[in-house]
Amino acid sequence: VQLQASGGGLVQAGGSLTLSCAASGFTLDDYAITWFRQAPGKEREGVACINDGDGSTYYADSVKGRFTISRDNTKNLVYLRMNGLTPADTAVYYCAASALRMTRVSWYRTEVFTRWGQGTLVTVSS
């Protein structure tokens, strides 16, 4: 039972990447998924979240209008499309799953997530 984040890499500023979060051993459509990121020397922060059921979403202010989270329950995948990348987006990105419904005050709280992927590194060069 695990999550696997993939799709990271090196990209120039202004470029785009799409991260994928895959589940094995359980069904993602029963879970809310948040993408977190952690830059060197900084705390882990929530980037984007998508609930199960109605698919409602939340975004950090720093990525609104640039990042889009989506899910394909038929493939048991959650995506994070990242456009307009800047060096400030450089971090290890993690996906995490929670059986709880996320709200605007809970979606970025690491303690409510019980399952975590191993992370994928995104590096944005200037």
C-alpha positions as a printed Julia matrix, in Angstrom:
126×3 Matrix{Float64}:
   0.0    0.0     0.0
   1.83   3.05   -1.19
   1.84   6.28   -3.17
   4.32   7.02   -5.89
   5.05  10.53   -7.11
   6.76  10.97  -10.46
   7.34  13.47  -13.23
   9.87  15.77  -11.64
  12.92  17.04  -13.44
  14.93  20.04  -14.51
  13.11  22.81  -16.34
  13.88  26.39  -17.26
  11.99  29.27  -15.73
   8.71  29.76  -17.52
   8.47  26.11  -18.41
   5.96  23.46  -17.44
   5.89  20.05  -15.83
   3.18  17.59  -14.94
   3.58  15.47  -11.83
   1.7   12.24  -11.31
   0.68  10.52   -8.11
  -0.1    6.83   -8.41
  -1.5    4.53   -5.79
  -0.92   0.86   -5.35
  -2.85  -1.33   -2.97
  -5.72   1.1    -2.53
  -8.12   3.24   -4.54
  -7.33   6.93   -4.78
 -10.92   7.95   -5.45
 -11.73   7.29   -1.78
  -9.19   9.87   -0.68
  -8.46  13.55   -0.75
  -5.03  14.18   -2.23
  -2.74  17.08   -1.5
   0.51  17.88   -3.21
   3.09  19.24   -0.8
   6.55  20.53   -1.5
   9.65  21.08    0.55
  12.51  23.28   -0.51
  15.94  22.98    1.13
  15.91  24.55    4.56
  12.18  25.22    4.48
   9.13  23.58    5.97
   6.9   21.35    3.95
   4.02  23.34    2.5
   0.75  22.48    0.86
   0.56  23.34   -2.82
  -2.77  22.0    -4.07
  -5.52  19.67   -2.93
  -8.36  17.8    -4.57
 -11.19  16.14   -2.68
 -12.82  12.91   -3.69
 -16.49  12.96   -4.61
 -17.12  16.48   -5.92
 -13.47  17.07   -6.83
 -13.31  20.42   -5.06
  -9.86  21.97   -5.06
  -7.67  24.27   -3.0
  -4.46  26.03   -3.94
  -1.72  27.89   -2.18
  -1.73  31.57   -3.09
   1.76  31.23   -4.53
   0.58  28.81   -7.23
  -2.94  29.98   -8.01
  -3.41  30.51  -11.71
  -0.25  28.55  -12.54
  -0.83  25.07  -11.11
  -3.79  22.77  -11.69
  -4.58  19.64   -9.73
  -6.76  16.98  -11.29
  -7.59  13.34  -10.89
  -8.37  10.42  -13.16
 -10.07   7.82  -11.03
 -10.2    5.35  -13.91
  -6.4    5.3   -13.87
  -6.03   5.73  -10.11
  -3.91   8.84  -10.7
  -3.78  12.42   -9.48
  -1.91  15.04  -11.48
  -0.33  18.39  -10.8
   0.11  20.49  -13.9
   2.62  23.24  -13.26
   2.93  26.15  -15.66
   4.97  29.31  -15.47
   7.54  27.71  -13.21
  10.01  29.92  -11.37
  13.12  29.1    -9.34
  11.0   29.58   -6.23
   9.09  26.43   -7.21
  12.23  24.33   -6.85
  11.52  21.66   -4.25
  10.82  18.01   -3.63
   7.14  17.45   -4.33
   5.16  14.87   -2.41
   1.64  13.59   -2.78
  -0.32  12.59    0.28
  -3.7   10.96    0.83
  -6.32  11.39    3.5
  -9.64   9.64    3.95
 -11.01  12.85    5.46
 -12.73  15.5     3.42
 -10.46  18.49    3.16
 -11.59  22.02    3.92
  -9.96  25.38    3.36
  -8.36  25.15    6.81
  -7.27  21.53    6.74
  -6.05  20.73    3.25
  -2.47  21.9     3.86
  -2.01  20.38    7.33
   0.47  17.52    7.14
  -0.89  15.79   10.24
  -4.21  14.89    8.58
  -2.53  12.85    5.86
  -1.85   9.22    6.57
  -0.26   8.1     3.34
   2.7    9.75    1.65
   4.63   9.22   -1.53
   8.4    9.32   -1.6
   8.74  12.64   -3.41
   9.93  13.8    -6.81
  12.44  16.6    -7.3
  11.55  19.64   -9.38
  14.38  21.99  -10.22
  13.71  25.25  -12.02
  16.69  27.04  -13.45
  16.79  30.79  -14.02
